[in-house]
Amino acid sequence: MSGRDADRITAVMDAIESIWCQHPELRLGQLLMGLNDGKDIFFIEEDRLLALIEEKKKAWDKKKQP
């Protein structure tokens, strides 16, 4: 058993679902790569991924505003 908190999975998946539902035109790979500005996300910890999702949500919401 790993020392990682299993609850992180639900938090990350909920955040991905939320932002993906706002941008259904994106494929999953496009969404994930876009979160990290096209850089590999293989080594990103989940807390950093959650922060990236929040940052992108705010940035993409600003672009939608007139």
C-alpha positions, 0 to 999 in steps of 0.5 A, spaced: 500 500 500 502 506 498 503 512 502 498 516 498 492 519 500 486 515 495 482 521 496 486 525 491 483 521 486 476 523 487 479 531 487 483 530 481 477 527 477 472 531 479 476 537 477 478 534 470 470 533 469 468 540 471 473 543 466 472 538 461 464 539 461 466 547 460 470 545 454 467 539 451 470 541 444 477 538 447 479 531 447 482 529 454 489 529 451 488 536 449 485 538 455 491 535 459 496 538 455 493 545 455 493 545 463 500 545 463 502 549 456 503 543 452 509 540 457 509 533 459 504 532 465 507 525 467 511 527 473 506 533 476 503 531 483 496 531 484 496 538 488 500 541 482 495 539 477 489 541 481 492 548 482 493 548 474 486 546 473 484 552 477 489 557 474 486 555 467 479 555 469 480 563 471 484 564 465 479 561 460 473 564 464 476 571 463 477 570 455 470 568 455 468 575 458 466 581 453 
